[in-house]
Each structure stands twice: as structure tokens, then as C-alpha cells.
Amino acid sequence: MSKPAIFLDRDGTVNFELDYLYQSTEWKWIPGAIEAIKLLNANGFLVIVVSNQSGIARGKYTRDDVDKLHHYVNSDLQVQGGVIDEFYYCAHHPDYGDLKDCACRKPKLGMLKQACNDHDIDLAKSWLIGDKLTDVQTGENAGISSVLVLTGYGKESLKKIKPDQLTAHDLLDAVRQHIVY
């Protein structure tokens, strides 16, 4: 039976924005993010992270580095009673690396399509939450509701969105205000 998912951007939405984050020692949860993920878990949503990681294409870190960070993040989260069901990331960039025109870099839908195939997701009941215009555009492209959080690049992105775009102070506010009442 298909389940709804909450697709979360990573940097600036779940954790504090830090350019080219790949080391666990630099990971810092945004306050309330753990509680938000636990609320989503408790209410039957799959929690799926979808993140552009151009640092791989730029040669700043490797896929293995990102996988190790994600393992650390989920281990830390599980100790606190929550879980991220899956992490997907795009390792490409239009100006760097071997693959400049991929199908996975947000706002394209490759990561969401892969998640739907892997997890039998009910896209019609799913949401996307992020701090950038590309996150909002990804939600629009997928035909799902999205929430722009004002953490990370959110305040800067606020200037570029449509007037009727849903917004929230942070991830916990987004979950409480728009998803789990």
C-alpha cells in the first residue's frame, strides 16, 4: 500500500546551511528539526531527504563522504527516536564534472521519481519542504504542495516566490502549520 512522503531539502532546512558540508563534526540540526521529523514519523509519513550536492561534481568531497555523513545523521536521529527513511542526492552541476545535464538536479524530478519507485509513495498526498526557490519549483514540477522555510536561504528566496506560496518559520513550524495539525 502506497504511503505519503515528506520530501525534505537538507542544508538550510534540516541542518544549518554550511557551504559544502560533508563532515559529521560540522553537522548542526536546526532547532526543532528532530521534533518535526519525529512528528512526521508518528503520523505515517515517509521522510525522504532530496538534496543537490554539487560539491561532488566540484571535487570538494566524494559520494562516500556524503554517504558517511547521512549514516551519521540517521544514527544520531535514531538515538533521539526518529528516522529519515532515505537520502537521495544529486552529485551533478551544470558547470562542473562529467555530467552537466542530469535528470536529478532539483528542480528536475529524478530524485523524487527514484524515491517513488523505491518506496511506493503516494505522490498526491506528499509534500516538499525546503529553503530555496528550486525546492518550491521541484514541488510545482511534481504537482505536490510545497512549503518554503525561512531558515537557510529562505528569507532570500522569499523575494522570488509567488504570493500564494506556503511559508513557515522553520521545519517544525511547517509540519505543525501545514501538515500535522
C-alpha positions in Angstrom: 0.0 0.0 0.0 1.4 3.4 -1.0 2.3 5.9 1.7 2.6 9.7 1.6 6.1 11.2 1.9 7.5 14.4 3.1 10.5 15.3 0.8 12.9 17.5 2.7 15.7 19.6 1.4 18.8 19.0 3.6 21.1 22.1 4.0 19.2 25.1 5.3 16.1 23.1 6.1 17.1 20.2 8.4 20.6 21.4 9.3 22.2 24.8 9.4 23.5 25.9 6.0 27.2 25.4 5.6 28.8 25.5 2.2 29.9 22.0 1.1 29.0 20.2 4.3 30.2 16.6 4.3 31.9 16.1 7.7 29.8 14.9 10.7 31.7 17.2 13.0 30.2 20.2 11.2 26.6 18.9 11.2 24.2 21.0 13.3 20.5 20.4 13.5 18.3 23.4 13.1 16.3 23.7 16.4 13.0 21.8 16.1 14.1 19.7 13.1 14.4 16.5 15.1 11.0 17.0 16.6 9.5 17.7 13.2 10.9 14.5 11.7 9.6 12.5 14.7 6.1 14.1 14.2 6.2 13.1 10.6 7.3 9.5 11.5 4.5 9.3 14.1 1.9 10.4 11.6 2.7 7.8 9.0 4.8 9.9 6.5 7.9 8.6 4.9 10.7 11.1 5.4 12.8 11.4 2.4 15.7 13.8 2.0 16.4 15.2 -1.5 19.5 17.3 -1.8 21.6 18.8 -4.5 25.2 18.1 -3.6 27.3 19.9 -6.2 30.4 19.6 -4.0 30.9 16.2 -5.5 31.0 17.5 -9.1 33.2 20.3 -7.9 35.7 17.8 -6.4 35.3 19.1 -2.8 34.2 15.7 -1.5 33.1 12.3 -2.6 29.9 10.3 -2.7 31.4 8.1 0.0 31.8 11.3 2.2 28.1 12.2 1.7 27.0 8.6 2.4 29.1 8.6 5.7 27.5 11.9 6.7 24.0 10.6 6.0 24.7 7.4 8.0 25.9 9.6 10.9 22.8 11.9 10.7 20.4 8.9 10.7 22.2 7.3 13.6 22.1 10.5 15.6 18.4 10.9 14.8 17.5 7.3 15.6 19.1 7.7 19.1 16.6 10.5 19.6 13.6 8.5 18.4 13.3 9.5 14.7 14.3 8.2 11.3 14.9 9.5 7.8 13.7 6.7 5.6 16.0 7.5 2.7 18.5 10.1 1.5 18.7 10.9 -2.2 21.2 13.4 -3.6 22.2 14.8 -7.0 26.0 14.8 -7.4 26.0 16.9 -10.6 26.3 20.5 -11.6 25.7 22.2 -14.9 29.2 23.8 -14.9 31.3 21.1 -13.3 32.1 17.4 -13.6 31.3 14.9 -16.3 27.5 15.0 -16.3 26.3 18.6 -16.8 22.7 17.9 -17.8 21.3 15.3 -15.5 17.7 14.4 -14.7 18.1 14.5 -10.9 19.2 18.1 -10.0 16.4 20.0 -8.4 14.1 21.4 -9.8 14.1 18.3 -12.0 12.3 15.3 -10.7 14.8 12.4 -10.9 15.3 12.1 -7.1 11.5 12.2 -6.4 10.8 9.7 -9.2 13.5 7.3 -7.8 12.0 7.7 -4.3 8.5 6.9 -5.6 9.9 3.8 -7.4 11.8 2.6 -4.3 9.1 3.3 -1.7 5.7 3.1 -3.4 5.0 6.7 -2.5 1.5 8.3 -2.8 2.7 11.4 -4.5 -0.8 13.0 -4.4 -0.6 13.1 -0.6 3.1 14.1 -0.4 4.8 17.4 0.3 8.1 19.1 -0.3 9.8 21.4 2.3 12.9 23.5 1.5 14.6 26.8 1.8 15.2 27.6 -1.9 13.2 28.6 -4.9 14.4 25.4 -6.6 12.7 23.4 -3.8 9.4 25.2 -4.4 9.8 24.6 -8.2 10.5 20.9 -7.6 7.2 20.7 -5.7 5.4 22.5 -8.5 7.0 20.3 -11.2 5.9 17.2 -9.2 2.4 18.5 -8.7 2.7 18.4 -4.9 2.3 21.1 -2.2 5.5 22.7 -1.0 6.5 24.9 1.9 9.3 27.4 1.9 11.0 27.6 5.3 12.7 30.8 6.2 15.8 29.2 7.6 18.9 28.8 5.4 18.4 30.7 2.2 14.6 31.0 2.9 14.5 34.7 3.6 16.4 35.5 0.4 14.2 33.1 -1.5 11.0 34.7 -0.1 11.6 37.6 -2.5 11.3 35.3 -5.5 8.2 33.2 -4.8 4.6 33.6 -5.8 2.4 35.5 -3.3 0.3 32.4 -2.5 3.3 30.1 -1.7 3.1 28.5 1.7 5.8 29.5 4.1 6.9 28.7 7.6 9.5 29.9 10.1 11.3 26.6 10.1 10.7 22.9 9.6 8.8 22.3 12.8 6.6 25.3 12.0 6.0 23.9 8.5 5.0 20.5 9.8 2.7 21.9 12.6 1.1 24.6 10.4 0.6 22.8 7.2 0.9 19.0 7.6 0.2 17.7 11.1 -2.4 19.9 12.7 
